[in-house]
Amino acid sequence: MASLPLEFLIALLVVLILLSGFFSSSETGMLSLNRYRLRHLANKNHRGAKRAMHLLKRPDRLIGVILVGNNLVNIFATVVAAAITFKLFGDSDWAEYAMPFVLTLIILIFSEVTPKSIAAAYPEPIAFNFSAVLQPLQLIFYPFVWLVNLFSNAIARALGMEVSGGSLTDHLHPEELRTVVNEAGELIPDHHQGMLLNVLDLENASVEDIMVPRNDVVGIDLQEPISAIMRVIRSSKFTRLPIYEGDINNVVGVLHLRKAARFILGDDSTITHESIKLNASKPYFIPISTPLPTQLINFQKHKHRMALVVDEYGDVQGIATLVDLLEEIVGDFATDEIKNQAPLIQAQEDGCYLVDASISIRELNRQINWSLSTEGPKTVNGFIVEYLENIPDAPISFQIDNYRFEITGFSETKIEQTKIFELPKTAANQDL
């Protein structure tokens, strides 16, 4: 080595430092790739992406090639630097001691920090282009890499870890996917972003969260006189009405108002209870605990648009419609009549919200971005009654976590309206 010209040794050292930078940037670039975008580009037959994806299927081998190459280059660079030092300064002690520090600084700047910073900022061009070199190097270094990986993988397995398989087939957790959607920013229109988040929310909801409770169900009681039944049909804003005999638990069918057109336009004297029953379709019953994604599939499978929700005892607890379920994804399909009704949540000037207690806690959380517990009762009324363990007979105020409630409307059977104010976390903790 000492017999080689100084100019050649300097040029060789520069090449070795660049090679070290190549391996360092390759490592950072390959491991910084977005796996889902990589798979997308590979499916589009992007050559660089396909090469990178092939290498990342065995990350242990890829890292082995990079580290073996990098260490060999750095060791050789140390030998060349020593030869250059000897040619320039002879046997000088200070030069001998200074050389390792100078070489370390050069390697850190030009072979580690700078290449890795560039690769972290631009992983795709680095990884896709450098993979063309890494693939043949993997074949050249295979025997040595295999031996190194044999020991390293054995140590990892002894520690209870498996490192030989790639992570390209890993799936996103729903919460991780939610973060991806939230961070998409301007790439996804706000409305589309909201729908995607709503789809993810379906996994955490059941039919009970969207059903119309039995007390609010509008139906046809066949034990009522025809005149009363026709008033219900003609005044209904719904297209489907359950038909029952005496009690909603005795449902015998569902009447579509399209089939009731001749009833609406005809003479009431020609209509009988039996004719109404004959024009009704068979009722469709579903368990109250059915997850919303499952029920969406069931609506499609069974060709139904309305279902009667029953509890574990078979009692009807309410109705759920396909429209109710779709509104969980795309928002309200409100008619003009419904739009003219008072909103369930009304912002007040003092920063609190006037809330209809029949609203579901899930809907309240979603509209105002609150975090009231959804583990127990489904509605604000149920939430408050469970906390108080009674229905108040006078306006009262109280605090649950960092939310202050003020009951403003109630009856003998339920809480109808309440004001809710979100307290700052620090203030809430002090009050507690």
Buried (B, 14 or more C-beta within 10 A) or exposed (E): EEEEEEEEBBEBBBBBBEBBBBBBBBBBBBBBBEBEEBBEBBEEEBEBBBBBBBBBEBBBBBBBBBBBBBEBBBEBBBBBBBBBBBBEBEEEEEBBEEBEEEBEEBBEEBBBEBBBEBBBEEBBEBBBBBBEBBBEBBEEBBEEBEEBBEEBBEEBEEEEEEBEEBEBEEEEEEEEBBEEBEEEEEEBEEEEBBBBBBBBBBEEBBBBBBBBBBEEBBBBBBEBEBEEBBEBBEEBEBBBBBBBBEEBBEBBBBBBBEEBEEBEEEEEEEBEBEEBBEBBBEBBEBBBEBBBEBBBEBBEEEEBBBBBBBEEEEEBBBBBBBBBBBBBBEEEEEEEEEEEEEEBBEEEEEEBBBBBBBBBBBBBBBBBEBEBEBEEBBBBBBBBBEEBEEBEEEEEEEBBBBBBBBBBBBEEEBBBBBBBBBBEEEEBEEEE
